[in-house]
Amino acid sequence: MPKVGEQIAKGEKRLTPPQQKFLDNYIHKDMTQTAAARAAGYKNPNVSAVQLLNHPRVKERMEEMRQELESKYGVTITKSVRDMQRLRDEAWQAGNFSAAIKAEELRLKVTGLMVARSHVTHEHVDNMSREQIVQQLQEFMDRAKNRMIDITPTENPKESEQIPITDCSGEAAK
C-alpha cells in the first residue's frame, strides 16, 4: 500500500479521500467508527463503517497508521495492557477498588474483550419542554414495564397453588 505522498506503482490503488478521512477521524480524532464514517460524509455511516473496516486496503492503511503512531509516541498495545495491569494490581493492594475496577475495564477494552457500546439518541433534550421530557420518560417506562414479567412470589402459597415437581418420566418426585 503506498503511503500518502508516495508514487503509486502501476496497478496499485490508493484510498479514496473519504476512506482516508474516515481513518483520520477514527484513529487521530478518537471517534467511534460510526461517527468517523458520518464525519467523512458517508450517507449510511453504520453500514459504511463496518464495510470500511473490513475493506483490505483500508485495513492495511489503518495498520500502517497505527504503526506510525506506535513508532512516533513509543506506545504499544502490549505496553499499555501491561501498565494497566500493574496499575490495577497496585490500586487493589492499596484498597482503592474503584481505581482497580476502572484500570481492569480499560485493559479489557484495549484487548477487545470488552466492547463499549453506547446507544446515542439524536433527541435534543435541550430543545424539549419539561412536559415533553416527562412524556418521553413515561413512554420509556411504559415500554420497559410491558417487557417485564412479575415474578414476585406470594408470601404463603396455598397447597393447591403449589406445582408438583416431576422427574423426567413425568411422575411426581418424592
MDAnalysis code that builds the backbone (N, CA, C; Angstrom):
import MDAnalysis as mda
import numpy as np

u = mda.Universe.empty(522, n_residues=174, atom_resindex=np.repeat(np.arange(174), 3), trajectory=True)
u.add_TopologyAttr("name", ["N", "CA", "C"] * 174)
u.add_TopologyAttr("resid", np.arange(1, 175))
u.add_TopologyAttr("resname", ["MET", "PRO", "LYS", "VAL", "GLY", "GLU", "GLN", "ILE", "ALA", "LYS", "GLY", "GLU", "LYS", "ARG", "LEU", "THR", "PRO", "PRO", "GLN", "GLN", "LYS", "PHE", "LEU", "ASP", "ASN", "TYR", "ILE", "HIS", "LYS", "ASP", "MET", "THR", "GLN", "THR", "ALA", "ALA", "ALA", "ARG", "ALA", "ALA", "GLY", "TYR", "LYS", "ASN", "PRO", "ASN", "VAL", "SER", "ALA", "VAL", "GLN", "LEU", "LEU", "ASN", "HIS", "PRO", "ARG", "VAL", "LYS", "GLU", "ARG", "MET", "GLU", "GLU", "MET", "ARG", "GLN", "GLU", "LEU", "GLU", "SER", "LYS", "TYR", "GLY", "VAL", "THR", "ILE", "THR", "LYS", "SER", "VAL", "ARG", "ASP", "MET", "GLN", "ARG", "LEU", "ARG", "ASP", "GLU", "ALA", "TRP", "GLN", "ALA", "GLY", "ASN", "PHE", "SER", "ALA", "ALA", "ILE", "LYS", "ALA", "GLU", "GLU", "LEU", "ARG", "LEU", "LYS", "VAL", "THR", "GLY", "LEU", "MET", "VAL", "ALA", "ARG", "SER", "HIS", "VAL", "THR", "HIS", "GLU", "HIS", "VAL", "ASP", "ASN", "MET", "SER", "ARG", "GLU", "GLN", "ILE", "VAL", "GLN", "GLN", "LEU", "GLN", "GLU", "PHE", "MET", "ASP", "ARG", "ALA", "LYS", "ASN", "ARG", "MET", "ILE", "ASP", "ILE", "THR", "PRO", "THR", "GLU", "ASN", "PRO", "LYS", "GLU", "SER", "GLU", "GLN", "ILE", "PRO", "ILE", "THR", "ASP", "CYS", "SER", "GLY", "GLU", "ALA", "ALA", "LYS"])
u.atoms.positions = np.array([
    [0.845, -1.178, 0.000],
    [0.000, 0.000, 0.000],
    [0.883, 1.231, 0.000],
    [0.708, 2.105, -0.948],
    [1.528, 3.305, -0.982],
    [1.154, 4.259, 0.143],
    [2.138, 4.852, 0.754],
    [1.899, 5.824, 1.812],
    [1.465, 7.139, 1.172],
    [0.917, 8.012, 1.973],
    [0.473, 9.301, 1.471],
    [1.669, 10.034, 0.888],
    [1.511, 10.542, -0.331],
    [2.583, 11.284, -0.973],
    [3.502, 10.432, -1.828],
    [3.477, 9.108, -1.636],
    [4.325, 8.216, -2.436],
    [3.733, 8.029, -3.819],
    [4.613, 7.730, -4.754],
    [4.150, 7.403, -6.105],
    [3.500, 6.017, -6.074],
    [2.483, 5.848, -6.876],
    [1.775, 4.581, -6.927],
    [2.301, 3.759, -8.095],
    [2.637, 2.505, -7.812],
    [3.062, 1.598, -8.886],
    [1.849, 1.305, -9.758],
    [2.099, 1.006, -10.995],
    [1.012, 0.738, -11.926],
    [0.189, -0.458, -11.439],
    [-1.108, -0.296, -11.420],
    [-1.996, -1.363, -10.980],
    [-2.413, -1.234, -9.513],
    [-1.616, -0.524, -8.702],
    [-1.995, -0.338, -7.296],
    [-2.996, 0.796, -7.181],
    [-3.805, 0.734, -6.117],
    [-4.800, 1.775, -5.901],
    [-4.558, 2.437, -4.562],
    [-4.914, 3.678, -4.491],
    [-4.795, 4.476, -3.279],
    [-6.187, 4.555, -2.648],
    [-6.224, 4.881, -1.372],
    [-7.515, 5.091, -0.730],
    [-8.200, 6.313, -1.330],
    [-9.509, 6.279, -1.356],
    [-10.245, 7.458, -1.798],
    [-10.181, 8.502, -0.684],
    [-10.387, 9.773, -1.009],
    [-10.367, 10.802, 0.040],
    [-11.357, 10.520, 1.189],
    [-12.595, 10.059, 0.922],
    [-13.490, 9.748, 2.050],
    [-12.973, 8.592, 2.916],
    [-12.342, 7.591, 2.288],
    [-11.779, 6.478, 3.060],
    [-10.665, 6.979, 3.977],
    [-9.778, 7.848, 3.445],
    [-8.686, 8.379, 4.251],
    [-9.220, 9.281, 5.353],
    [-10.250, 10.064, 5.039],
    [-10.850, 10.942, 6.059],
    [-11.472, 10.103, 7.171],
    [-12.112, 8.996, 6.807],
    [-12.674, 8.077, 7.801],
    [-11.571, 7.594, 8.742],
    [-10.448, 7.131, 8.174],
    [-9.346, 6.637, 9.003],
    [-8.744, 7.740, 9.872],
    [-8.596, 8.942, 9.325],
    [-8.071, 10.054, 10.112],
    [-8.977, 10.339, 11.312],
    [-10.273, 10.349, 11.064],
    [-11.228, 10.589, 12.154],
    [-11.192, 9.458, 13.179],
    [-11.161, 8.235, 12.688],
    [-11.227, 7.056, 13.557],
    [-9.969, 6.916, 14.413],
    [-8.814, 7.144, 13.822],
    [-7.558, 6.922, 14.539],
    [-7.070, 8.181, 15.252],
    [-7.056, 9.314, 14.570],
    [-6.462, 10.515, 15.153],
    [-7.422, 11.328, 16.007],
    [-8.710, 11.292, 15.697],
    [-9.665, 12.113, 16.442],
    [-10.441, 11.312, 17.473],
    [-10.101, 10.025, 17.629],
    [-10.697, 9.171, 18.652],
    [-12.222, 9.127, 18.560],
    [-12.730, 9.038, 17.330],
    [-14.174, 8.933, 17.111],
    [-14.572, 7.463, 17.051],
    [-15.835, 7.190, 17.296],
    [-16.340, 5.839, 17.081],
    [-16.341, 5.590, 15.577],
    [-16.456, 4.336, 15.186],
    [-16.429, 4.032, 13.752],
    [-17.604, 4.688, 13.032],
    [-18.773, 4.699, 13.666],
    [-19.941, 5.305, 13.032],
    [-19.770, 6.818, 12.917],
    [-19.294, 7.459, 13.985],
    [-19.088, 8.907, 13.950],
    [-18.035, 9.275, 12.913],
    [-16.995, 8.458, 12.792],
    [-15.942, 8.722, 11.811],
    [-16.492, 8.632, 10.396],
    [-17.338, 7.646, 10.132],
    [-17.940, 7.500, 8.801],
    [-18.892, 8.657, 8.516],
    [-19.664, 9.058, 9.516],
    [-20.588, 10.189, 9.355],
    [-19.800, 11.465, 9.033],
    [-18.716, 11.720, 9.785],
    [-17.907, 12.923, 9.571],
    [-17.189, 12.886, 8.223],
    [-16.935, 11.696, 7.701],
    [-16.274, 11.565, 6.396],
    [-17.266, 11.733, 5.249],
    [-18.553, 11.842, 5.571],
    [-19.556, 12.114, 4.544],
    [-20.316, 10.910, 4.026],
    [-20.203, 9.766, 4.676],
    [-20.936, 8.589, 4.218],
    [-22.411, 8.728, 4.589],
    [-23.284, 8.335, 3.649],
    [-24.724, 8.514, 3.851],
    [-25.309, 7.528, 4.849],
    [-24.805, 6.308, 4.878],
    [-25.275, 5.303, 5.836],
    [-24.081, 4.918, 6.701],
    [-23.757, 5.729, 7.712],
    [-22.500, 5.551, 8.442],
    [-22.374, 4.236, 9.194],
    [-23.471, 3.674, 9.706],
    [-23.379, 2.402, 10.434],
    [-22.857, 1.302, 9.525],
    [-23.465, 1.172, 8.368],
    [-23.090, 0.121, 7.421],
    [-21.732, 0.429, 6.792],
    [-21.535, 1.664, 6.413],
    [-20.282, 2.049, 5.757],
    [-19.080, 1.813, 6.658],
    [-19.220, 2.112, 7.949],
    [-18.102, 1.931, 8.873],
    [-17.666, 0.474, 8.923],
    [-18.617, -0.430, 9.008],
    [-18.298, -1.862, 9.049],
    [-17.652, -2.296, 7.740],
    [-18.204, -1.840, 6.632],
    [-17.638, -2.192, 5.330],
    [-16.211, -1.652, 5.190],
    [-16.001, -0.421, 5.631],
    [-14.666, 0.175, 5.536],
    [-13.658, -0.595, 6.378],
    [-14.032, -0.963, 7.591],
    [-13.099, -1.671, 8.468],
    [-12.802, -3.082, 7.985],
    [-13.632, -3.605, 7.105],
    [-13.384, -4.931, 6.532],
    [-12.733, -4.860, 5.156],
    [-12.603, -3.661, 4.597],
    [-12.014, -3.477, 3.273],
    [-10.499, -3.705, 3.366],
    [-9.922, -4.561, 2.512],
    [-8.496, -4.903, 2.626],
    [-7.546, -3.703, 2.576],
    [-7.756, -2.761, 1.641],
    [-6.856, -1.608, 1.551],
    [-7.001, -0.696, 2.762],
    [-8.221, -0.527, 3.244],
    [-8.451, 0.314, 4.419],
    [-7.812, -0.335, 5.643],
    [-7.970, -1.655, 5.780],
    [-7.353, -2.367, 6.910],
    [-5.834, -2.223, 6.882],
    [-5.268, -2.349, 5.697],
    [-3.821, -2.244, 5.549],
    [-3.341, -0.839, 5.917],
    [-4.041, 0.184, 5.442],
    [-3.663, 1.564, 5.753],
    [-3.859, 1.865, 7.237],
    [-4.899, 1.327, 7.839],
    [-5.139, 1.538, 9.258],
    [-3.992, 0.941, 10.078],
    [-3.531, -0.225, 9.700],
    [-2.403, -0.856, 10.400],
    [-1.136, -0.011, 10.242],
    [-0.912, 0.531, 9.042],
    [0.235, 1.411, 8.822],
    [0.153, 2.646, 9.717],
    [-1.034, 3.229, 9.792],
    [-1.214, 4.433, 10.614],
    [-0.973, 4.125, 12.089],
    [-1.417, 2.971, 12.547],
    [-1.191, 2.581, 13.939],
    [0.298, 2.365, 14.209],
    [0.983, 1.734, 13.261],
    [2.424, 1.530, 13.426],
    [3.171, 2.863, 13.447],
    [2.732, 3.811, 12.613],
    [3.338, 5.140, 12.618],
    [3.173, 5.799, 13.986],
    [1.981, 5.674, 14.568],
    [1.733, 6.257, 15.890],
    [2.573, 5.567, 16.961],
    [2.671, 4.235, 16.866],
    [3.473, 3.496, 17.838],
    [4.930, 3.945, 17.789],
    [5.471, 4.082, 16.579],
    [6.873, 4.484, 16.475],
    [7.056, 5.945, 16.875],
    [6.085, 6.788, 16.588],
    [6.198, 8.206, 16.918],
    [6.127, 8.449, 18.417],
    [5.198, 7.768, 19.101],
    [4.978, 8.023, 20.522],
    [5.524, 6.929, 21.437],
    [6.017, 5.856, 20.874],
    [6.558, 4.778, 21.693],
    [5.498, 4.041, 22.496],
    [4.279, 4.049, 22.019],
    [3.178, 3.406, 22.728],
    [2.753, 2.172, 21.942],
    [2.652, 1.056, 22.645],
    [2.151, -0.162, 22.023],
    [1.006, -0.704, 22.868],
    [0.185, -1.507, 22.262],
    [-0.927, -2.104, 22.997],
    [-0.395, -2.994, 24.108],
    [0.647, -3.762, 23.814],
    [1.224, -4.662, 24.817],
    [1.697, -3.884, 26.036],
    [2.415, -2.789, 25.805],
    [2.921, -1.975, 26.902],
    [1.764, -1.362, 27.693],
    [0.754, -0.870, 26.996],
    [-0.395, -0.258, 27.669],
    [-1.146, -1.271, 28.520],
    [-1.351, -2.465, 27.993],
    [-2.050, -3.508, 28.744],
    [-1.244, -3.899, 29.979],
    [0.057, -4.031, 29.822],
    [0.923, -4.364, 30.954],
    [0.852, -3.276, 32.030],
    [0.906, -2.013, 31.612],
    [0.843, -0.900, 32.567],
    [-0.508, -0.842, 33.278],
    [-1.587, -1.075, 32.536],
    [-2.925, -1.063, 33.158],
    [-3.056, -2.199, 34.174],
    [-2.460, -3.342, 33.891],
    [-2.494, -4.457, 34.831],
    [-1.722, -4.103, 36.104],
    [-0.567, -3.468, 35.936],
    [0.227, -3.056, 37.089],
    [-0.543, -2.031, 37.929],
    [-1.164, -1.055, 37.263],
    [-1.951, -0.051, 37.983],
    [-3.141, -0.685, 38.712],
    [-3.781, -1.654, 38.049],
    [-4.897, -2.354, 38.673],
    [-4.439, -3.058, 39.944],
    [-3.325, -3.773, 39.855],
    [-2.813, -4.527, 40.998],
    [-2.424, -3.600, 42.152],
    [-1.767, -2.487, 41.821],
    [-1.366, -1.535, 42.860],
    [-2.590, -0.905, 43.530],
    [-3.582, -0.541, 42.730],
    [-4.794, 0.061, 43.291],
    [-5.520, -0.950, 44.180],
    [-5.567, -2.192, 43.758],
    [-6.237, -3.237, 44.532],
    [-5.553, -3.426, 45.887],
    [-4.228, -3.496, 45.859],
    [-3.467, -3.678, 47.104],
    [-3.623, -2.480, 48.035],
    [-3.793, -1.295, 47.484],
    [-3.959, -0.089, 48.295],
    [-5.403, 0.065, 48.788],
    [-6.285, -0.832, 48.364],
    [-7.684, -0.755, 48.780],
    [-8.500, 0.237, 47.973],
    [-7.947, 0.728, 46.874],
    [-8.663, 1.660, 46.014],
    [-9.374, 0.848, 44.930],
    [-10.495, 0.259, 45.307],
    [-11.165, -0.708, 44.439],
    [-11.777, -0.068, 43.193],
    [-12.267, 1.160, 43.297],
    [-12.859, 1.787, 42.107],
    [-11.790, 2.040, 41.046],
    [-10.595, 2.455, 41.463],
    [-9.499, 2.656, 40.505],
    [-9.061, 1.320, 39.911],
    [-9.062, 0.278, 40.726],
    [-8.681, -1.053, 40.234],
    [-9.683, -1.542, 39.193],
    [-10.959, -1.324, 39.462],
    [-12.000, -1.753, 38.514],
    [-11.887, -0.963, 37.216],
    [-11.657, 0.336, 37.322],
    [-11.527, 1.174, 36.119],
    [-10.312, 0.742, 35.290],
    [-9.196, 0.459, 35.947],
    [-7.996, 0.011, 35.229],
    [-8.263, -1.312, 34.516],
    [-8.963, -2.211, 35.178],
    [-9.281, -3.502, 34.552],
    [-10.242, -3.312, 33.385],
    [-11.215, -2.426, 33.540],
    [-12.156, -2.145, 32.453],
    [-11.410, -1.618, 31.226],
    [-10.504, -0.684, 31.437],
    [-9.731, -0.138, 30.324],
    [-8.832, -1.199, 29.681],
    [-8.257, -2.053, 30.507],
    [-7.404, -3.135, 29.998],
    [-8.222, -4.084, 29.115],
    [-9.424, -4.418, 29.547],
    [-10.285, -5.306, 28.764],
    [-10.734, -4.642, 27.461],
    [-10.984, -3.344, 27.499],
    [-11.384, -2.636, 26.284],
    [-10.246, -2.607, 25.272],
    [-9.027, -2.362, 25.746],
    [-7.869, -2.311, 24.852],
    [-7.657, -3.654, 24.170],
    [-7.842, -4.736, 24.911],
    [-7.614, -6.060, 24.338],
    [-8.792, -6.548, 23.501],
    [-9.898, -5.808, 23.534],
    [-11.061, -6.193, 22.750],
    [-11.959, -7.196, 23.439],
    [-11.667, -7.529, 24.691],
    [-12.507, -8.477, 25.414],
    [-13.759, -7.823, 25.968],
    [-13.760, -6.507, 26.037],
    [-14.938, -5.767, 26.466],
    [-15.183, -4.688, 25.424],
    [-16.399, -4.622, 24.949],
    [-16.739, -3.643, 23.928],
    [-17.630, -2.589, 24.551],
    [-17.244, -1.352, 24.382],
    [-18.072, -0.258, 24.877],
    [-19.162, -0.011, 23.856],
    [-20.356, -0.224, 24.267],
    [-21.474, 0.005, 23.358],
    [-22.341, 1.094, 23.943],
    [-22.490, 2.145, 23.218],
    [-23.348, 3.222, 23.685],
    [-24.395, 3.479, 22.620],
    [-25.574, 3.691, 23.082],
    [-26.670, 3.970, 22.167],
    [-26.915, 5.460, 22.216],
    [-26.707, 6.096, 21.102],
    [-26.858, 7.535, 21.041],
    [-28.224, 7.845, 20.461],
    [-28.968, 8.648, 21.188],
    [-30.236, 9.097, 20.642],
    [-30.012, 10.488, 20.097],
    [-30.673, 10.786, 19.054],
    [-30.499, 12.082, 18.427],
    [-31.596, 13.047, 18.835],
    [-32.184, 12.785, 19.982],
    [-33.155, 13.700, 20.539],
    [-32.386, 14.859, 21.151],
    [-32.855, 16.028, 20.964],
    [-32.220, 17.193, 21.559],
    [-33.030, 17.597, 22.776],
    [-32.623, 17.081, 23.914],
    [-33.352, 17.310, 25.150],
    [-33.392, 18.792, 25.482],
    [-32.321, 19.500, 25.143],
    [-32.291, 20.927, 25.469],
    [-33.321, 21.723, 24.677],
    [-33.849, 21.146, 23.599],
    [-34.883, 21.819, 22.806],
    [-36.288, 21.384, 23.200],
    [-36.395, 20.502, 24.196],
    [-37.697, 19.988, 24.607],
    [-38.183, 20.740, 25.839],
    [-39.496, 20.847, 25.933],
    [-40.078, 21.456, 27.138],
    [-40.089, 20.412, 28.246],
    [-40.332, 20.871, 29.469],
    [-40.375, 19.951, 30.615],
    [-41.443, 18.880, 30.412],
    [-42.602, 19.299, 29.901],
    [-43.707, 18.354, 29.674],
    [-43.329, 17.292, 28.635],
    [-42.616, 17.707, 27.591],
    [-42.190, 16.760, 26.566],
    [-41.191, 15.760, 27.137],
    [-40.299, 16.225, 27.984],
    [-39.317, 15.335, 28.604],
    [-40.018, 14.331, 29.510],
    [-40.965, 14.819, 30.323],
    [-41.723, 13.928, 31.212],
    [-42.499, 12.906, 30.393],
    [-43.108, 13.345, 29.307],
    [-43.865, 12.431, 28.439],
    [-42.943, 11.374, 27.824],
    [-41.753, 11.787, 27.361],
    [-40.795, 10.843, 26.772],
    [-40.335, 9.822, 27.804],
    [-40.022, 10.274, 29.012],
    [-39.626, 9.359, 30.088],
    [-40.739, 8.382, 30.419],
    [-41.986, 8.866, 30.440],
    [-43.127, 7.992, 30.731],
    [-43.270, 6.919, 29.651],
    [-43.053, 7.311, 28.395],
    [-43.107, 6.326, 27.300],
    [-42.030, 5.254, 27.479],
    [-40.819, 5.674, 27.857],
    [-39.748, 4.705, 28.105],
    [-40.126, 3.769, 29.245],
    [-40.685, 4.309, 30.315],
    [-41.064, 3.485, 31.467],
    [-42.184, 2.516, 31.095],
    [-43.173, 2.988, 30.316],
    [-44.262, 2.102, 29.888],
    [-43.739, 0.979, 29.015],
    [-42.825, 1.323, 28.095],
    [-42.235, 0.308, 27.235],
    [-41.482, -0.738, 28.055],
    [-40.726, -0.277, 29.049],
    [-39.976, -1.194, 29.906],
    [-40.920, -2.051, 30.729],
    [-41.999, -1.458, 31.239],
    [-42.953, -2.188, 32.070],
    [-43.641, -3.292, 31.264],
    [-43.927, -3.026, 29.984],
    [-44.567, -4.032, 29.128],
    [-43.650, -5.207, 28.845],
    [-42.354, -5.010, 28.965],
    [-41.396, -6.087, 28.714],
    [-41.113, -6.924, 29.955],
    [-41.535, -6.431, 31.120],
    [-41.231, -7.119, 32.376],
    [-42.315, -8.133, 32.730],
    [-41.896, -9.157, 33.442],
    [-42.810, -10.182, 33.949],
    [-42.748, -10.124, 35.463],
    [-43.917, -10.124, 36.101],
    [-43.956, -10.086, 37.561],
    [-43.654, -11.479, 38.096],
    [-42.534, -11.600, 38.792],
    [-42.147, -12.896, 39.356],
    [-42.110, -12.842, 40.875],
    [-42.801, -11.842, 41.431],
    [-42.836, -11.694, 42.877],
    [-43.564, -12.897, 43.471],
    [-42.922, -13.632, 44.378],
    [-43.585, -14.797, 44.967],
    [-44.639, -14.356, 45.994],
    [-45.663, -15.165, 46.109],
    [-46.660, -14.891, 47.144],
    [-46.065, -15.322, 48.472],
    [-46.512, -14.693, 49.565],
    [-45.910, -14.957, 50.870],
    [-46.147, -16.386, 51.343],
    [-47.379, -16.852, 51.335],
    [-47.710, -18.205, 51.794],
    [-48.558, -18.884, 50.730],
    [-47.924, -19.572, 49.796],
    [-48.736, -20.220, 48.755],
    [-49.608, -21.318, 49.368],
    [-50.819, -21.402, 48.839],
    [-51.745, -22.447, 49.302],
    [-51.324, -23.771, 48.695],
    [-51.804, -24.840, 49.294],
    [-51.456, -26.189, 48.830],
    [-51.827, -26.365, 47.364],
    [-52.983, -25.845, 46.942],
    [-53.444, -26.042, 45.565],
    [-52.628, -25.219, 44.562],
    [-51.956, -24.129, 45.029],
    [-51.168, -23.299, 44.130],
    [-49.779, -23.866, 43.874],
    [-49.355, -24.816, 44.725],
    [-48.018, -25.362, 44.555],
    [-47.991, -26.318, 43.375],
    [-46.952, -26.199, 42.573],
    [-46.807, -27.045, 41.389],
    [-45.955, -28.239, 41.772],
    [-46.445, -29.456, 41.519],
    [-45.642, -30.635, 41.875],
    [-44.410, -30.744, 40.995],
    [-43.308, -31.148, 41.576],
    [-42.061, -31.344, 40.849],
    [-42.083, -32.760, 40.280],
    [-41.799, -32.878, 38.996],
    [-41.816, -34.185, 38.361],
    [-40.430, -34.542, 37.866],
    [-40.172, -35.853, 37.740],
    [-38.888, -36.277, 37.174],
    [-39.027, -36.387, 35.670],
    [-38.028, -36.897, 35.001],
    [-38.021, -36.961, 33.538],
    [-39.149, -37.800, 32.971],
    [-39.616, -38.813, 33.711],
    [-40.658, -39.693, 33.200],
    [-42.042, -39.079, 33.354],
    [-42.135, -37.962, 34.072],
    [-43.437, -37.318, 34.249],
    [-44.074, -37.678, 35.558],
    [-43.488, -38.600, 36.357],
    [-44.051, -38.967, 37.636],
    [-43.622, -37.960, 38.694],
    [-44.490, -37.763, 39.679],
    [-44.188, -36.803, 40.741],
    [-42.998, -37.295, 41.545],
    [-42.062, -36.375, 41.819],
    [-40.877, -36.724, 42.605],
    [-41.271, -36.820, 44.076],
    [-40.596, -37.707, 44.815],
    [-40.924, -37.895, 46.228],
    [-39.961, -37.197, 47.107],
])
